[in-house]
Amino acid sequence: MVIVSALAAFTVAVSTPLSASAAPSSSGSASPSSGAGASGAAPSAKSVEAAQTGTGGQVSPEVVALQQQIDKLNAEMLAAADAANQAVGQSSVAKDAAAKAKADLDVATAEADKAKKDANEVAADLYKQGPISLSQATLLSSDGPQDFIDKVVLSDQVSGYQVAHIEAMVAAQEKQQAASTAADAAAADAQAKAEEAQKVSSDSQAKLAAAQQQMDGLKKQAGIPTQPQGDAPGVATDSTGVTGQVTGEWALPASGTFTSCFCSRWGTFHQGIDIANAIGTPIFAAGAGTVLRAGPATGFGLAVYIQHANGDVTVYGHVNQYYVQAGQTVAAGQHIADIGNRGYSTGPHLHFEVQKGAYGQRVDPQAWLAARGIFVG
């Protein structure tokens, strides 16, 4: 079938990025480069010719239509997976915040209990000793230490020592109440985020299952074989010794061809930028920071998340192999992973995005990098 063979060749000719040198260009920007294709060889003249029908070297409309359907569906699948990934991540952040709020409440409660005990001991001693410095009326009208405290708080007849204990108790109780309110709010937020994550994940899984079935049908129609990616590898040891080119405190994430912007495409919004290159091309940390996450990630296959000193998080998706693990500190330009084609991807590339806080609002990575002296595209 002409369309089948033409689409297979067309996919190689226009969708497979060409290889580039492992090191970033001297200009510090991602730029087009030449070399071997992802399959190990550049498209031949015959393969390009096979992708064309009719005259004038024009690609068959049928071939273009099928390729566009595949690209659109892939973008929709990635968007659905991204929604699920963000929802689950935000739920995790909310759960951590709730745990911290509960721990703060426990500390505040312990402090309040101690302050109350100290104040009660002072009040009890004074109550037993009689009106040494307090009016006899106040003392006699008190039903016990706590009632005594409540009354002497309003009295100017207590010593500085007594006042200090009473004020400490009141402050501790106020702190405990504030911590309790914060813990309740954090727990409610965590519960809401968990429920939202469950709903989004369920909806996304249903969409992905239907889309995957449709994608398999399109690929079968196009004669494109489904290539299993194999089990996701664990963290590996980087033995290359390669480092990225650092400009000041920041570095270019990867060299290659800029292929997609932070913008709308195929009816969805692409939340990062794409830099295409051959599988195995080094990926570098854009800046110094701490690895929040490294490993399987919905939509990306494998991904690395790094949080920087200002709270921003950079994400490196579709990686083939990674060399860091959660909790690890990395330097700008450190080799953290390799470009891959895992997850919902139509060709080897790095998906790079920037989040304002873990799983927070995404911002334009091009502008973010440019503000730091790194230029892409």
Stockholm file with secondary structure:
# STOCKHOLM 1.0

chainA/1-377         MVIVSALAAFTVAVSTPLSASAAPSSSGSASPSSGAGASGAAPSAKSVEAAQTGTGGQVSPEVVALQQQIDKLNAEMLAAADAANQAVGQSSVAKDAAAKAKADLDVATAEADKAKKDANEVAADLYKQGPISLSQATLLSSDGPQDFIDKVVLSDQVSGYQVAHIEAMVAAQEKQQAASTAADAAAADAQAKAEEAQKVSSDSQAKLAAAQQQMDGLKKQAGIPTQPQGDAPGVATDSTGVTGQVTGEWALPASGTFTSCFCSRWGTFHQGIDIANAIGTPIFAAGAGTVLRAGPATGFGLAVYIQHANGDVTVYGHVNQYYVQAGQTVAAGQHIADIGNRGYSTGPHLHFEVQKGAYGQRVDPQAWLAARGIFVG
#=GR chainA/1-377 SS CHHHHHHHHHHHHHHSCBCCCSSCCTTSSCCCCCSCBTTSSCCCHHHHHHTBCSSTTCBCHHHHHHHHHHHHHHHHHHHHHHHHHHHHHHHHHHHHHHHHHHHHHHHHHHHHHHHHHHHHHHHHHHHHHCSSSSCHHHHHTCSSHHHHHHHHTTCSCSCHHHHHHHHHHHHHHHHHHHHHHHHHHHHHHHHHHHHHHHHHHHHHHHHHHHHHHHHHHHHHHHTCCCCCCCSCCCCCCCCSCCBCCEETTEECSCCSEEEECSSEETTEECCSEEEECCTTCEEECSBSEEEEEEEEETTTEEEEEEECTTSCEEEEESCSEECCCTTCEECTTBEEEECBCCSSCSSSEEEEEEESSTTCCEECHHHHHHTTTCCCC
#=GC SS_cons         CHHHHHHHHHHHHHHSCBCCCSSCCTTSSCCCCCSCBTTSSCCCHHHHHHTBCSSTTCBCHHHHHHHHHHHHHHHHHHHHHHHHHHHHHHHHHHHHHHHHHHHHHHHHHHHHHHHHHHHHHHHHHHHHHCSSSSCHHHHHTCSSHHHHHHHHTTCSCSCHHHHHHHHHHHHHHHHHHHHHHHHHHHHHHHHHHHHHHHHHHHHHHHHHHHHHHHHHHHHHHHTCCCCCCCSCCCCCCCCSCCBCCEETTEECSCCSEEEECSSEETTEECCSEEEECCTTCEEECSBSEEEEEEEEETTTEEEEEEECTTSCEEEEESCSEECCCTTCEECTTBEEEECBCCSSCSSSEEEEEEESSTTCCEECHHHHHHTTTCCCC
//
